[in-house]
Amino acid sequence: MADEQVNNEEKQQQFIIQKLYCKDISFETPNSPAMFTEKWEPQLKLDLNTGVKPLSEDVFEVVLTVTATVKVGEKTAFLVEVQQAGIFNISGFEKPQLDAMLGSYSPNILYPYAREVITDLVSKGGFPQLVIQPVNFEAIYSQQLQQRREEEAAANGSTSEAVH
């Protein structure tokens, strides 16, 4: 009976945040101080990227890179990049679930911290507050999975056609 209980506990799914931290921060204002005299009609370009690095069994570092480039006309007002990272202990999940935890759930946890850092940097850089909208990482992850499946199907289809 005790062995059964231990086996059930071993199979139990766990998601534990061990550490959240800023891995890298960059803020550039290549056209200041002249940019402060321009009429403020900004255009925002936001890029997101996620990286995963296994640290040990069931322990992963997930790094969310958020890059915001704001231009006024053709001139770059500022460029800010934040690498918000976390160390996560994730165990008891099958491979597809683990991939989703690393590719969707973990970035969802990191994103608000990155947004806060970006907002602070932009304000301290002398620019109007930049409010970055929430992102649906689950939808992005699903789109990436779908795209991967389509690419694999296309590759398998072209291979099959070549064989026949």
N, C-alpha and C positions, 0 to 999 in steps of 0.2 A: 504494500500500500504506500509506504514512504517513497519507494523507488518510482512509482507511478506519479506521485506528486512532484518529485524532482524533475522527471521527464517533461511533465506539463509546464513547469516553471521555465525549463530551458527553452521550450518552444514559444514562450510568451514573447509577444512583440514589444520592443522597447524603442523609444525615441527620446534621447536625453541630450540636452544642450549642455556641452561642457564649457564652452567659451565663445563669446562674441567679441570681435575686435576689428579695428580699422587696420588693414594690411598696408594700404598705400593711399595717399591723398595728393592730388595735384590741382592747382588753381592758377590759371594764366589769364592775363589781360593784355594781349599783345598790342592793342591800339589805345591804351590809356596814356595820358589823360585826355587825349583828343576825343575819345569815345563819350566822355561825360558831357560834351557839348552838343552831341548829335541828338536829333529828335528820337525819342525812345519808342521804336516800333520793332520789338524783337521777334526773331523767328528762332524757335527752339528745335534742335535736333537731339533726340535722346537715343542712345545706343545701350543695349544691355547684353551682358555676356556672363555665362556661368562656367566655372571650372570646378572639378572635383578631384581631390587627391586622397587616396587611401593612406592613412597613417599607420594603422595596425588593423588586426582583425576587428571588424565592426566599428572602427573609428575612422571618420572621414573629415577632411577639411573641405568646406565648400566656400568658394570665393565668388561673390557677385560683383561684377564690375559695371558701374553705371557711369556713362560719359554723357555730359550735357554740353552741347555747343550752342551758344547763343550768338546770332549775327544780327546786325542792323545794316540792312542793305547787303553789300558784299563784304563788309568789314566784320571781323570776329570781335564781339564785345568781350566775351570770356569763354573759356573752356575749363570745365571742372570735371575731374575724374576721381571716383572713389572706388576703392576695392574694399568692400565690407566682407569680412570673413567670419566663419564660425567653425567650431570643432563639434561634431555631432557623433554620438554613440548610437548606432542604429543596428538593432539585432532582431532576429526572429522573422524577418520578412523574406518572401520569395524574391527572386531576381527582378521581375517586373515591378513589384511593389517597392523594392529597394531603389530601383532606378527612378521611380516617381518621387520617392522621398528626397532623393538627392537632386533631382532635376526640377522639382516643382515646390514641394513643401518647404525645404530648407531655404531656397531663395526668397520664398514668401516671408519667412521669418527675418531674413537679412535686409530686405528692401526698405522697411520703415527707418531703420538705422541709417542706411545710405542716404535716403531722402533728407533726413534731419541734418546730416553732415553737409550735404550740398546746399541746403537752405542757409545754414550758418555761414559757410564759406562765401556764398554769393553776397549775402548781406554785409559781411566784414570786408568784402572787396569793393564796397561802395555802390553796389547796384541794387535796384528794386528787388524785393523779395521774389524768389523763384519758387513757385509751388508746383511740384511735380505730382502728376496724378497717379493714383494707385495703378498697379499692373496686375493682370490676372495671369500668374505664372502657370496655373493649371491649364489654361487655354493655350498658352504658348507651347507648353510641353506636349499637349495633345496634337497641336499642329506639327511640331517637329517629328513626333512619332508617325503621324500620317504621311508626312513627306518622306521619311525614311522607308516606310512600307512601299510607297509608290515607286521610289527609286530602286528598291530591291526587286519589286515586281517587274519593272522595266528592264533591269539588268538580267533577271532570270528569263524574261520573255525574249529578249534579243539573243541570249545564249541558246534558248530552246529553238528559236527560228534558225539559227546558224547550224544547229545539229541536224535538224530535219532536212 
